[in-house]
Amino acid sequence: MKKIKNRVIQGKHNKPIVFDVFFKETNQAKPILIFCHGYKGFKDWGAWDFMAEAFAEETFFVKFNFSHNGGTVDQPIDFPDLEAFGNNNYTKELDDLESVIDWCVSNEEFKGELNRESISLLGHSRGGGIVCIKAEEDSRIKNVITLGGVSNFGARSSTIGDLQQWKKDGVKYVVNGRTKQQMPHFYQFYEDFKANEDRLTIQRAVENLKIPLCIIHGDGDTSIFIKEAEDLRSWNANSELHIIENANHVFGAKHPWEKDELPSDLDDVVSICKSFLGN
């Protein structure tokens, strides 16, 4: 198993995108699977490395930090750059994902390992909304999978609340329960959402998807309720919904993850995804 950690792509917004690739070196073209983390997430969270290894049995697996997720090249885990975090928004994340797709398509170093005609997207939580939108607008994408994915960016806590106070202060804060940091959201987040609201409407994207969509959700998810998965399913007759009984939002994982195997719910996720992708 080849694991290459913490490579860098220069994104479109003056911040580097730090990424990892996992694959078996066979010099045979493999389908590409790109993973997007969620809100307050990062590519090295919890058991994502073990998930990457499981997918790398059959795919060229790429996972990355969004350029403004709060991590840095030197410290890609957690959130040393809160200024960047506060300046993140959905359109930056879509641009970052496009930069990663472009890297996969144009990369010469691994060209013998890559099937550029088979690119699939996998997104967790907020990343689930990002991959649905990108899959609808980018014809290079052949399949899309959401894990505990959101169905409506407009209903998130980062887009609602006391807008007048937020505008007046220019910033509002969310406490990170694990790191205890006060995570800033600058008002630009709301302005960017409103300026791009049609593009950022997940329902519109899912209704217009012309490629296979797989929706995976735990019925014990208290962060993103299962109704959001049911909404996604209802908007696209060609989608499939898989409910994992008693699974939580992170499918049994936590950070740090100290075991050397996947939690059983996340192992189920991998199996469902492999079946869906035909691996």
Backbone as JSON, one array per atom type, in Angstrom:
{
  "sequence": "MKKIKNRVIQGKHNKPIVFDVFFKETNQAKPILIFCHGYKGFKDWGAWDFMAEAFAEETFFVKFNFSHNGGTVDQPIDFPDLEAFGNNNYTKELDDLESVIDWCVSNEEFKGELNRESISLLGHSRGGGIVCIKAEEDSRIKNVITLGGVSNFGARSSTIGDLQQWKKDGVKYVVNGRTKQQMPHFYQFYEDFKANEDRLTIQRAVENLKIPLCIIHGDGDTSIFIKEAEDLRSWNANSELHIIENANHVFGAKHPWEKDELPSDLDDVVSICKSFLGN",
  "N": [[0.85, -1.2, 0.0], [0.68, 2.08, -0.97], [1.24, 5.11, 0.6], [0.99, 8.48, 0.54], [1.59, 11.33, 2.19], [0.45, 14.6, 3.02], [1.01, 16.2, 0.74], [1.0, 19.12, -1.4], [-1.24, 21.29, -3.04], [-1.55, 24.29, -4.81], [-4.17, 26.34, -4.14], [-7.04, 28.27, -5.38], [-7.31, 30.46, -3.8], [-5.21, 31.68, -2.43], [-4.28, 30.08, -0.41], [-2.73, 27.05, 0.58], [-3.71, 23.73, -0.41], [-3.73, 20.9, 1.39], [-3.0, 17.5, 0.93], [-3.58, 13.89, 0.79], [-2.63, 10.78, -0.74], [-3.66, 7.45, -1.33], [-2.94, 4.25, -2.46], [-2.66, 1.12, -4.26], [0.32, 0.12, -5.68], [0.3, -0.76, -8.81], [0.62, -0.2, -11.41], [-1.58, -0.15, -13.0], [-4.52, 1.3, -14.27], [-6.65, 2.84, -12.0], [-9.93, 3.46, -10.6], [-10.69, 6.75, -9.45], [-11.2, 8.08, -6.25], [-12.38, 10.69, -4.38], [-12.27, 12.25, -1.28], [-14.14, 14.39, 0.82], [-13.95, 16.25, 3.74], [-15.96, 17.33, 6.59], [-17.63, 20.1, 8.29], [-15.66, 21.81, 10.67], [-13.85, 19.8, 10.36], [-11.13, 17.62, 9.24], [-8.64, 16.12, 7.12], [-7.18, 14.15, 8.45], [-8.66, 13.37, 10.58], [-9.81, 11.28, 13.21], [-10.7, 8.05, 12.19], [-10.19, 8.27, 9.49], [-7.85, 7.71, 8.02], [-7.68, 4.91, 8.14], [-10.01, 4.27, 6.79], [-9.27, 5.26, 4.29], [-7.22, 3.47, 3.62], [-8.72, 1.13, 3.35], [-10.34, 1.72, 1.13], [-8.34, 2.01, -0.74], [-7.68, -0.47, -1.58], [-8.94, -0.96, -3.98], [-9.14, 1.47, -5.31], [-7.78, 4.66, -6.4], [-7.21, 6.66, -3.94], [-8.01, 9.8, -2.65], [-7.65, 12.24, -0.19], [-8.25, 15.37, 1.43], [-7.45, 18.55, 2.97], [-9.66, 21.23, 3.1], [-8.77, 24.43, 1.88], [-9.2, 26.56, 3.6], [-9.8, 25.44, 6.06], [-8.72, 25.77, 8.52], [-6.46, 24.43, 9.19], [-2.88, 24.06, 8.62], [-0.01, 23.81, 6.38], [2.2, 22.91, 7.86], [0.94, 22.11, 10.16], [-1.41, 20.16, 9.79], [-3.43, 19.0, 11.22], [-6.16, 19.66, 13.34], [-6.69, 23.16, 14.3], [-4.84, 25.56, 13.82], [-4.92, 27.95, 12.41], [-7.08, 30.12, 12.8], [-7.97, 32.44, 11.65], [-8.05, 31.87, 8.91], [-10.01, 29.89, 9.0], [-12.25, 31.42, 9.73], [-12.58, 32.84, 7.42], [-13.44, 31.03, 5.58], [-15.73, 29.62, 3.16], [-18.62, 28.28, 1.4], [-18.29, 28.46, -1.41], [-15.55, 28.7, -1.7], [-14.82, 26.15, -0.84], [-15.92, 24.58, -2.87], [-14.35, 25.48, -5.0], [-11.84, 24.58, -4.08], [-12.22, 21.8, -4.15], [-12.52, 21.5, -6.89], [-9.91, 22.17, -7.68], [-8.53, 19.96, -6.67], [-9.67, 17.89, -8.18], [-8.8, 18.74, -10.71], [-6.05, 18.38, -10.34], [-5.91, 15.59, -10.17], [-6.7, 14.9, -12.76], [-4.74, 16.03, -14.38], [-2.34, 15.1, -13.46], [0.91, 13.8, -13.82], [2.75, 12.24, -12.5], [1.57, 9.98, -11.31], [0.29, 8.75, -13.4], [0.05, 6.22, -14.54], [-1.37, 4.85, -12.66], [-3.87, 5.92, -12.5], [-7.26, 6.17, -13.43], [-8.57, 8.39, -15.29], [-11.0, 8.74, -16.38], [-12.81, 7.84, -14.62], [-13.98, 9.19, -12.02], [-15.0, 9.58, -8.75], [-16.9, 11.07, -6.08], [-16.84, 11.53, -2.55], [-18.41, 12.56, 0.33], [-18.45, 13.8, 3.65], [-20.86, 14.83, 5.99], [-21.07, 18.29, 6.06], [-19.43, 18.24, 3.84], [-20.79, 16.44, 2.29], [-22.85, 17.92, 1.11], [-21.28, 19.63, -0.44], [-20.08, 17.83, -2.29], [-22.3, 16.93, -3.71], [-23.18, 19.24, -5.04], [-20.91, 19.86, -6.6], [-20.69, 17.53, -8.12], [-22.93, 17.71, -9.72], [-22.34, 19.89, -11.32], [-19.97, 19.38, -12.64], [-18.84, 17.64, -15.27], [-16.96, 15.66, -15.26], [-17.28, 13.99, -13.14], [-18.37, 10.83, -12.07], [-19.76, 9.32, -10.16], [-21.41, 9.83, -6.99], [-21.25, 10.09, -3.44], [-22.77, 10.44, -0.28], [-22.04, 10.81, 3.17], [-23.67, 10.82, 6.11], [-24.7, 13.22, 5.21], [-25.53, 16.71, 4.62], [-28.62, 18.39, 3.72], [-29.38, 20.95, 3.19], [-27.92, 23.92, 2.92], [-28.77, 26.44, 3.62], [-30.14, 26.2, 5.98], [-28.36, 25.77, 8.0], [-26.56, 26.39, 11.06], [-24.55, 28.18, 10.64], [-25.53, 29.89, 8.77], [-27.81, 31.08, 9.65], [-29.58, 32.76, 12.36], [-28.94, 35.58, 14.53], [-28.8, 37.87, 12.37], [-28.46, 40.62, 12.1], [-26.93, 41.34, 14.33], [-24.67, 39.82, 13.81], [-23.8, 40.98, 11.42], [-23.23, 43.54, 12.34], [-21.21, 43.08, 14.26], [-19.4, 41.75, 12.69], [-18.36, 39.26, 13.04], [-19.03, 36.0, 14.35], [-18.95, 33.48, 16.92], [-18.24, 30.0, 17.33], [-18.06, 27.42, 19.63], [-15.57, 24.96, 19.74], [-16.1, 21.84, 20.81], [-14.23, 19.83, 21.35], [-11.57, 20.86, 21.09], [-11.82, 23.17, 22.48], [-11.58, 25.66, 21.36], [-12.52, 28.97, 20.35], [-14.24, 29.28, 17.55], [-14.11, 31.31, 14.77], [-16.64, 32.84, 12.7], [-16.69, 34.82, 10.04], [-18.61, 37.56, 8.76], [-18.62, 37.54, 6.04], [-19.15, 34.95, 5.24], [-21.93, 34.56, 5.26], [-22.66, 36.54, 3.41], [-21.44, 35.58, 1.08], [-22.84, 33.2, 0.78], [-25.47, 34.14, 0.28], [-25.05, 35.54, -2.09], [-24.55, 33.51, -3.84], [-26.67, 31.77, -3.8], [-28.44, 30.19, -5.37], [-26.74, 28.42, -6.76], [-25.73, 27.15, -4.52], [-27.79, 25.67, -3.51], [-28.66, 22.66, -2.4], [-30.78, 20.93, -2.95], [-31.56, 21.69, -5.58], [-29.24, 20.89, -6.99], [-29.18, 18.1, -6.51], [-31.61, 17.25, -7.59], [-31.05, 17.67, -10.25], [-28.99, 15.97, -10.85], [-27.29, 13.73, -12.97], [-26.01, 11.41, -12.65], [-25.15, 8.37, -10.8], [-26.18, 8.39, -7.38], [-25.38, 7.81, -4.04], [-26.61, 7.55, -0.83], [-25.73, 7.59, 2.47], [-26.49, 7.04, 5.82], [-26.61, 7.26, 9.38], [-29.06, 6.03, 11.64], [-28.88, 6.85, 14.2], [-27.82, 9.35, 14.22], [-27.24, 12.38, 15.65], [-26.37, 14.83, 14.92], [-26.74, 15.5, 12.19], [-29.83, 15.05, 11.22], [-31.71, 12.13, 10.26], [-33.73, 12.75, 8.52], [-32.69, 14.51, 6.68], [-31.22, 12.89, 4.97], [-33.32, 11.4, 3.94], [-34.67, 13.42, 2.6], [-32.78, 14.04, 0.57], [-32.86, 11.62, -0.84], [-35.52, 11.68, -1.74], [-35.46, 13.66, -3.65], [-34.23, 12.67, -5.88], [-34.85, 10.24, -8.05], [-33.21, 8.23, -8.94], [-31.4, 7.75, -6.98], [-29.85, 5.97, -4.22], [-30.6, 4.94, -0.91], [-29.03, 4.17, 2.08], [-29.43, 3.07, 5.27], [-27.77, 2.94, 8.28], [-28.11, 1.06, 11.03], [-28.45, 2.4, 14.25], [-26.11, 3.84, 13.98], [-23.92, 6.62, 14.54], [-23.14, 10.13, 13.84], [-20.51, 10.07, 12.98], [-20.08, 7.48, 12.39], [-19.22, 5.69, 14.37], [-16.58, 6.34, 14.84], [-13.96, 8.35, 16.4], [-12.0, 11.17, 17.56], [-8.83, 11.45, 19.06], [-8.31, 8.45, 17.05], [-7.61, 5.41, 18.3], [-7.44, 2.73, 17.82], [-6.43, -0.01, 15.65], [-8.01, -0.59, 13.51], [-11.0, -0.25, 11.52], [-13.97, 1.24, 12.97], [-16.96, -0.71, 13.42], [-19.32, 0.3, 12.2], [-18.32, 2.17, 10.38], [-16.86, 0.47, 8.82], [-18.96, -0.9, 7.64], [-19.94, 1.21, 6.1], [-17.85, 1.49, 4.21], [-18.09, -0.96, 2.88], [-20.65, -0.71, 1.71], [-20.18, 1.46, 0.0], [-18.21, 0.38, -1.69], [-19.63, -1.62, -2.97], [-21.57, -0.07, -4.27], [-19.92, 1.39, -6.0], [-19.03, -0.58, -7.58], [-16.82, -2.08, -6.97]],
  "CA": [[0.0, 0.0, 0.0], [1.44, 3.33, -1.06], [0.59, 6.24, 1.28], [1.76, 9.71, 0.4], [0.9, 12.26, 3.07], [0.75, 16.03, 3.13], [1.37, 16.91, -0.48], [0.37, 20.45, -1.45], [-1.7, 21.94, -4.28], [-1.9, 25.7, -4.6], [-5.57, 26.57, -4.47], [-7.39, 29.51, -6.07], [-7.6, 31.5, -2.82], [-3.99, 32.09, -1.7], [-3.98, 29.16, 0.68], [-2.46, 25.72, 0.04], [-4.59, 22.59, -0.13], [-2.87, 19.78, 1.81], [-3.74, 16.28, 0.58], [-2.96, 12.57, 0.87], [-3.09, 9.75, -1.68], [-3.5, 6.05, -0.91], [-3.24, 3.34, -3.57], [-1.76, -0.02, -4.46], [1.15, 0.37, -6.87], [0.15, -1.9, -9.73], [0.76, 0.33, -12.77], [-2.84, -0.34, -13.72], [-5.39, 2.45, -14.01], [-7.67, 2.58, -10.98], [-10.87, 4.56, -10.43], [-10.3, 7.77, -8.47], [-12.21, 8.43, -5.26], [-11.93, 11.89, -3.66], [-13.04, 12.41, -0.04], [-14.24, 15.74, 1.39], [-14.32, 16.29, 5.16], [-17.06, 18.22, 6.93], [-17.45, 21.3, 9.11], [-14.72, 21.55, 11.78], [-13.2, 18.53, 10.06], [-9.84, 17.65, 8.55], [-8.41, 14.85, 6.44], [-6.57, 13.19, 9.36], [-9.54, 13.17, 11.73], [-10.31, 9.96, 13.6], [-10.34, 6.82, 11.47], [-10.19, 8.48, 8.04], [-6.72, 7.01, 7.39], [-8.03, 3.49, 7.98], [-10.97, 4.24, 5.7], [-8.51, 5.44, 3.06], [-6.54, 2.2, 3.31], [-9.72, 0.16, 2.89], [-10.72, 2.07, -0.23], [-7.18, 1.92, -1.63], [-7.57, -1.83, -2.14], [-9.45, -0.96, -5.36], [-9.2, 2.8, -5.92], [-6.77, 5.68, -6.11], [-8.0, 7.42, -2.96], [-7.46, 11.12, -2.33], [-8.37, 13.03, 0.82], [-7.56, 16.65, 1.52], [-7.99, 19.62, 3.8], [-10.05, 22.45, 2.43], [-7.69, 25.41, 2.07], [-9.52, 27.46, 4.71], [-10.42, 24.67, 7.15], [-8.07, 26.14, 9.78], [-5.17, 23.75, 9.28], [-1.78, 24.62, 7.82], [0.88, 22.78, 5.81], [3.02, 22.38, 8.94], [0.07, 21.52, 11.18], [-2.67, 19.9, 9.08], [-4.41, 18.47, 12.16], [-6.75, 20.71, 14.18], [-7.04, 24.47, 13.75], [-3.93, 26.62, 14.24], [-5.16, 29.18, 11.65], [-8.5, 30.46, 12.95], [-8.28, 33.51, 10.71], [-8.46, 31.19, 7.68], [-11.3, 29.24, 9.27], [-13.29, 32.44, 9.69], [-12.74, 33.31, 6.03], [-13.9, 29.96, 4.71], [-17.13, 29.62, 2.75], [-18.96, 27.15, 0.54], [-17.75, 28.57, -2.77], [-14.13, 28.36, -1.61], [-14.71, 24.7, -0.75], [-16.17, 24.07, -4.23], [-13.14, 25.76, -5.77], [-10.79, 23.67, -3.61], [-12.5, 20.47, -4.7], [-12.19, 21.56, -8.32], [-8.45, 22.13, -7.8], [-8.11, 18.57, -6.44], [-10.07, 17.14, -9.38], [-7.87, 19.14, -11.77], [-4.77, 17.73, -10.07], [-6.05, 14.17, -10.54], [-6.82, 14.78, -14.21], [-3.53, 16.49, -15.07], [-1.13, 14.57, -12.81], [1.76, 12.91, -14.61], [3.53, 11.38, -11.61], [0.87, 8.72, -11.03], [-0.66, 8.56, -14.51], [-0.17, 4.8, -14.77], [-2.24, 4.32, -11.61], [-5.11, 6.68, -12.47], [-8.26, 6.16, -14.5], [-9.12, 9.76, -15.26], [-12.39, 8.69, -16.86], [-13.66, 7.33, -13.53], [-13.77, 9.98, -10.8], [-16.16, 9.61, -7.85], [-16.75, 11.95, -4.92], [-17.37, 11.03, -1.28], [-18.38, 13.7, 1.24], [-19.02, 13.6, 4.98], [-21.51, 15.95, 6.66], [-21.12, 19.43, 5.14], [-18.79, 17.8, 2.61], [-21.8, 15.76, 1.47], [-23.48, 18.94, 0.29], [-20.29, 20.11, -1.41], [-19.88, 16.87, -3.39], [-23.52, 16.89, -4.54], [-23.17, 20.41, -5.92], [-19.81, 19.73, -7.57], [-21.0, 16.43, -9.05], [-23.95, 18.17, -10.68], [-21.84, 20.92, -12.23], [-18.7, 18.97, -13.26], [-19.15, 16.42, -16.05], [-15.91, 14.64, -15.06], [-17.64, 13.15, -12.0], [-19.2, 9.7, -12.53], [-20.58, 8.84, -9.04], [-21.28, 10.69, -5.8], [-21.68, 9.42, -2.21], [-22.8, 11.28, 0.92], [-22.0, 10.13, 4.47], [-24.23, 11.76, 7.08], [-24.65, 14.48, 4.47], [-26.55, 17.74, 4.82], [-29.49, 18.59, 2.57], [-29.78, 22.35, 3.04], [-26.94, 24.83, 3.5], [-29.45, 27.61, 4.14], [-30.69, 25.93, 7.31], [-27.28, 25.51, 8.95], [-26.37, 27.43, 12.09], [-23.62, 29.18, 10.13], [-26.21, 30.8, 7.83], [-28.99, 31.68, 10.27], [-29.3, 33.36, 13.67], [-29.12, 37.02, 14.62], [-28.02, 38.38, 11.25], [-28.13, 42.03, 12.34], [-25.8, 41.38, 15.27], [-23.51, 39.27, 13.1], [-23.34, 42.01, 10.48], [-22.69, 44.64, 13.14], [-19.94, 42.64, 14.88], [-18.5, 41.25, 11.65], [-17.91, 37.91, 13.36], [-19.65, 35.28, 15.47], [-18.06, 32.39, 17.33], [-18.78, 28.69, 17.69], [-17.06, 26.72, 20.46], [-15.22, 23.59, 19.37], [-16.2, 21.09, 22.05], [-13.07, 18.99, 21.59], [-10.34, 21.65, 21.28], [-12.21, 24.33, 23.3], [-11.31, 26.92, 20.67], [-13.61, 29.81, 19.84], [-14.05, 29.23, 16.09], [-14.81, 32.48, 14.22], [-17.29, 32.9, 11.39], [-16.82, 36.21, 9.63], [-19.89, 37.82, 8.1], [-18.49, 37.21, 4.61], [-19.73, 33.62, 4.99], [-23.34, 34.77, 4.93], [-22.74, 37.32, 2.17], [-21.1, 34.69, -0.03], [-23.95, 32.27, 0.6], [-26.6, 34.83, -0.36], [-24.67, 35.91, -3.45], [-24.45, 32.29, -4.66], [-27.66, 30.89, -3.17], [-28.98, 29.21, -6.31], [-25.71, 27.4, -6.94], [-25.5, 26.46, -3.25], [-28.99, 24.95, -3.1], [-28.38, 21.23, -2.59], [-31.95, 20.32, -3.61], [-31.44, 21.93, -7.02], [-28.17, 20.05, -7.53], [-29.56, 16.68, -6.44], [-32.68, 17.03, -8.57], [-30.49, 17.73, -11.61], [-27.9, 15.0, -11.02], [-27.51, 12.73, -14.03], [-25.12, 10.28, -12.34], [-25.6, 7.65, -9.6], [-26.01, 9.01, -6.06], [-25.55, 6.9, -2.91], [-26.8, 8.32, 0.41], [-25.51, 6.71, 3.63], [-26.77, 7.81, 7.03], [-26.92, 6.48, 10.58], [-30.32, 6.48, 12.24], [-28.55, 7.41, 15.5], [-27.1, 10.6, 13.99], [-27.87, 13.51, 16.34], [-25.82, 16.07, 14.35], [-27.52, 15.7, 10.96], [-30.92, 14.09, 11.4], [-31.91, 11.24, 9.11], [-34.66, 13.38, 7.57], [-31.93, 15.14, 5.6], [-30.93, 11.81, 4.02], [-34.59, 11.08, 3.27], [-34.91, 14.5, 1.63], [-31.89, 13.81, -0.58], [-33.41, 10.47, -1.59], [-36.79, 12.06, -2.39], [-35.21, 14.59, -4.74], [-33.6, 12.02, -7.02], [-35.42, 8.89, -8.16], [-32.16, 7.26, -9.26], [-30.48, 7.63, -5.86], [-30.11, 4.88, -3.28], [-30.43, 5.33, 0.49], [-28.64, 3.09, 2.98], [-29.49, 3.5, 6.66], [-27.0, 2.05, 9.17], [-28.85, 1.04, 12.29], [-27.8, 2.89, 15.48], [-24.85, 4.54, 13.71], [-23.93, 8.05, 14.82], [-22.75, 11.0, 12.73], [-19.16, 9.72, 12.52], [-20.09, 6.03, 12.15], [-18.5, 4.97, 15.42], [-15.2, 6.82, 15.01], [-13.75, 9.52, 17.25], [-10.64, 11.67, 17.41], [-8.05, 10.58, 18.17], [-8.71, 7.06, 16.91], [-6.42, 4.71, 18.8], [-7.42, 1.32, 17.41], [-5.78, -0.19, 14.34], [-9.01, -1.08, 12.55], [-12.18, 0.61, 11.41], [-15.16, 0.89, 13.75], [-17.8, -1.59, 12.59], [-20.25, 1.08, 11.37], [-17.57, 2.74, 9.26], [-16.56, -0.68, 7.96], [-20.19, -1.08, 6.84], [-19.96, 2.3, 5.12], [-16.91, 1.15, 3.15], [-18.67, -2.07, 2.1], [-21.75, -0.16, 0.89], [-19.58, 2.28, -1.04], [-17.53, -0.48, -2.67], [-20.68, -2.27, -3.75], [-22.15, 0.97, -5.12], [-18.94, 1.77, -7.03], [-18.74, -1.76, -8.4], [-15.48, -2.62, -6.63]],
  "C": [[0.88, 1.25, 0.0], [0.63, 4.44, -0.38], [1.5, 7.43, 1.13], [1.0, 10.81, 1.12], [1.39, 13.69, 2.87], [1.46, 16.62, 1.91], [0.59, 18.23, -0.52], [-0.01, 20.82, -2.88], [-1.93, 23.39, -3.93], [-3.33, 25.92, -5.05], [-5.78, 27.92, -5.15], [-7.49, 30.7, -5.11], [-6.42, 31.79, -1.88], [-3.71, 31.26, -0.46], [-3.72, 27.79, 0.07], [-3.53, 24.71, 0.44], [-3.67, 21.41, 0.17], [-3.64, 18.48, 1.58], [-2.89, 15.03, 0.74], [-3.47, 11.71, -0.28], [-2.75, 8.38, -1.13], [-3.83, 5.18, -2.12], [-2.28, 2.16, -3.55], [-1.0, 0.2, -5.76], [1.11, -0.85, -7.77], [0.44, -1.51, -11.17], [-0.44, -0.03, -13.64], [-3.78, 0.8, -13.31], [-6.51, 2.06, -13.06], [-8.65, 3.75, -10.93], [-10.42, 5.48, -9.29], [-11.47, 8.05, -7.54], [-11.67, 9.56, -4.39], [-12.86, 12.11, -2.47], [-12.97, 13.84, 0.46], [-14.71, 15.66, 2.84], [-15.43, 17.31, 5.39], [-16.64, 19.43, 7.75], [-16.64, 20.96, 10.36], [-14.02, 20.2, 11.6], [-11.83, 18.74, 9.43], [-9.53, 16.22, 8.09], [-7.86, 13.76, 7.37], [-7.42, 12.91, 10.59], [-9.8, 11.67, 11.94], [-9.77, 8.8, 12.78], [-10.27, 7.01, 9.96], [-9.01, 7.8, 7.36], [-7.03, 5.53, 7.16], [-9.08, 3.32, 6.88], [-10.25, 4.37, 4.36], [-7.81, 4.15, 2.65], [-7.51, 1.17, 2.77], [-10.13, 0.45, 1.46], [-9.57, 1.87, -1.22], [-6.92, 0.5, -2.11], [-7.98, -1.83, -3.61], [-9.38, 0.38, -6.06], [-7.92, 3.58, -5.67], [-7.5, 6.69, -5.24], [-7.28, 8.71, -2.58], [-8.31, 11.75, -1.23], [-7.56, 14.29, 1.09], [-8.21, 17.56, 2.55], [-8.44, 20.76, 2.91], [-9.07, 23.56, 2.82], [-7.92, 26.32, 3.27], [-10.17, 26.7, 5.87], [-9.8, 24.99, 8.51], [-6.77, 25.42, 10.03], [-4.12, 24.47, 8.45], [-0.95, 23.47, 7.24], [1.68, 22.12, 6.93], [2.2, 21.69, 10.02], [-1.3, 21.26, 10.56], [-3.78, 19.34, 9.98], [-4.85, 19.6, 13.1], [-6.66, 22.09, 13.51], [-6.11, 25.58, 14.25], [-4.23, 27.97, 13.56], [-6.65, 29.53, 11.68], [-8.92, 31.61, 12.05], [-8.75, 32.9, 9.37], [-9.83, 30.54, 7.87], [-12.45, 30.24, 9.15], [-13.57, 32.96, 8.3], [-13.14, 32.21, 5.07], [-15.33, 30.24, 4.27], [-17.37, 28.49, 1.76], [-18.34, 27.27, -0.85], [-16.25, 28.31, -2.78], [-13.95, 26.84, -1.57], [-14.96, 24.06, -2.12], [-14.96, 24.32, -5.13], [-11.99, 24.83, -5.38], [-10.99, 22.28, -4.19], [-12.18, 20.44, -6.2], [-10.68, 21.5, -8.53], [-7.92, 20.71, -7.6], [-8.48, 17.7, -7.64], [-9.12, 17.45, -10.53], [-6.52, 18.46, -11.59], [-4.82, 16.27, -10.51], [-6.03, 14.0, -12.06], [-5.51, 15.1, -14.93], [-2.26, 15.85, -14.54], [-0.39, 13.59, -13.7], [2.48, 11.88, -13.74], [2.89, 10.01, -11.43], [-0.01, 8.28, -12.21], [-0.92, 7.09, -14.81], [-1.13, 4.16, -13.79], [-3.67, 4.89, -11.68], [-5.99, 6.4, -13.68], [-8.99, 7.49, -14.47], [-10.55, 9.82, -15.76], [-13.34, 8.21, -15.78], [-13.32, 8.06, -12.23], [-15.08, 10.0, -10.01], [-15.84, 10.5, -6.66], [-17.46, 11.36, -3.71], [-17.27, 12.18, -0.27], [-19.08, 13.4, 2.55], [-19.63, 14.9, 5.49], [-21.65, 17.14, 5.71], [-20.47, 19.08, 3.81], [-19.74, 17.04, 1.7], [-22.55, 16.73, 0.58], [-22.55, 19.45, -0.8], [-20.16, 19.13, -2.58], [-21.11, 16.77, -4.27], [-23.53, 18.05, -5.53], [-22.1, 20.26, -7.0], [-20.11, 18.63, -8.58], [-22.01, 16.85, -10.1], [-23.36, 19.11, -11.72], [-20.57, 20.51, -12.98], [-18.89, 17.63, -13.95], [-18.08, 15.35, -15.9], [-16.28, 13.66, -13.95], [-18.64, 12.09, -12.44], [-20.11, 9.14, -11.44], [-20.39, 9.79, -7.87], [-21.92, 9.98, -4.61], [-21.68, 10.44, -1.07], [-22.8, 10.39, 2.16], [-22.52, 11.1, 5.53], [-24.33, 13.15, 6.49], [-25.8, 15.42, 4.78], [-27.38, 17.89, 3.54], [-29.79, 20.06, 2.29], [-28.75, 23.25, 3.72], [-27.62, 26.04, 4.14], [-29.98, 27.45, 5.54], [-29.62, 25.69, 8.37], [-27.1, 26.69, 9.91], [-25.42, 28.53, 11.61], [-24.27, 30.16, 9.17], [-27.44, 31.47, 8.43], [-28.61, 32.26, 11.63], [-29.54, 34.85, 13.62], [-28.24, 37.71, 13.57], [-27.6, 39.84, 11.48], [-26.92, 42.16, 13.27], [-24.53, 40.88, 14.61], [-22.93, 40.31, 12.16], [-22.66, 43.15, 11.24], [-21.31, 44.28, 13.71], [-18.91, 42.22, 13.84], [-18.06, 39.82, 11.86], [-18.86, 37.32, 14.41], [-18.82, 34.04, 15.72], [-18.85, 31.14, 17.66], [-17.69, 27.98, 18.49], [-16.84, 25.32, 19.89], [-15.15, 22.77, 20.66], [-14.96, 20.29, 22.38], [-11.83, 19.81, 21.9], [-10.55, 22.85, 22.19], [-11.89, 25.68, 22.65], [-12.61, 27.65, 20.35], [-13.39, 29.95, 18.33], [-14.82, 30.39, 15.46], [-15.51, 32.18, 12.89], [-17.43, 34.38, 11.05], [-18.07, 36.36, 8.77], [-19.83, 37.53, 6.6], [-19.11, 35.87, 4.26], [-21.18, 33.75, 4.54], [-23.48, 35.52, 3.6], [-22.44, 36.45, 0.96], [-22.23, 33.7, -0.29], [-25.11, 32.94, -0.15], [-26.29, 35.17, -1.81], [-24.67, 34.71, -4.4], [-25.53, 31.27, -4.28], [-28.21, 29.84, -4.13], [-27.98, 28.07, -6.52], [-25.57, 26.53, -5.69], [-26.75, 25.77, -2.7], [-28.82, 23.46, -3.43], [-29.55, 20.55, -3.29], [-31.88, 20.49, -5.12], [-30.41, 21.0, -7.65], [-28.58, 18.59, -7.59], [-30.66, 16.35, -7.45], [-32.14, 16.95, -9.99], [-29.36, 16.74, -11.86], [-28.25, 13.98, -12.09], [-26.65, 11.48, -13.81], [-25.62, 9.59, -11.07], [-25.22, 8.38, -8.3], [-26.31, 7.97, -4.98], [-25.56, 7.73, -1.63], [-26.68, 7.35, 1.58], [-25.69, 7.54, 4.89], [-27.01, 6.85, 8.2], [-28.22, 6.97, 11.19], [-30.12, 6.95, 13.69], [-27.79, 8.73, 15.4], [-27.85, 11.75, 14.64], [-27.33, 14.85, 15.84], [-26.58, 16.46, 13.09], [-28.61, 14.64, 10.99], [-31.2, 13.33, 10.1], [-32.9, 11.81, 8.1], [-33.91, 14.02, 6.41], [-31.55, 14.1, 4.54], [-32.19, 11.45, 3.24], [-34.97, 12.16, 2.26], [-34.05, 14.31, 0.38], [-32.43, 12.69, -1.47], [-34.66, 10.88, -2.37], [-36.58, 12.97, -3.59], [-34.62, 13.93, -5.97], [-34.02, 10.56, -7.08], [-34.36, 7.83, -8.42], [-31.15, 7.09, -8.12], [-30.81, 6.38, -5.04], [-29.76, 5.34, -1.88], [-30.11, 4.1, 1.33], [-28.61, 3.64, 4.41], [-28.75, 2.48, 7.52], [-27.59, 2.16, 10.57], [-27.95, 1.46, 13.46], [-26.49, 3.65, 15.23], [-24.99, 6.03, 14.0], [-23.36, 8.84, 13.63], [-21.38, 10.63, 12.16], [-18.97, 8.21, 12.46], [-19.14, 5.28, 13.1], [-17.07, 5.41, 15.64], [-15.16, 7.96, 16.02], [-12.32, 9.99, 17.02], [-10.04, 11.97, 18.79], [-8.6, 9.16, 18.14], [-7.51, 6.19, 17.23], [-6.4, 3.21, 18.49], [-6.77, 1.21, 16.03], [-6.72, -0.83, 13.33], [-10.19, -0.11, 12.54], [-13.22, 0.24, 12.45], [-16.15, 0.15, 12.84], [-18.76, -0.81, 11.7], [-19.54, 1.69, 10.17], [-17.12, 1.65, 8.29], [-17.76, -0.99, 7.07], [-20.3, -0.02, 5.76], [-19.07, 1.94, 3.93], [-17.48, 0.05, 2.26], [-19.78, -1.57, 1.18], [-21.18, 0.64, -0.27], [-18.93, 1.42, -2.11], [-18.55, -1.17, -3.57], [-21.28, -1.28, -4.74], [-21.22, 1.32, -6.29], [-18.55, 0.6, -7.92], [-17.38, -2.34, -8.16], [-15.61, -4.0, -5.99]]
}
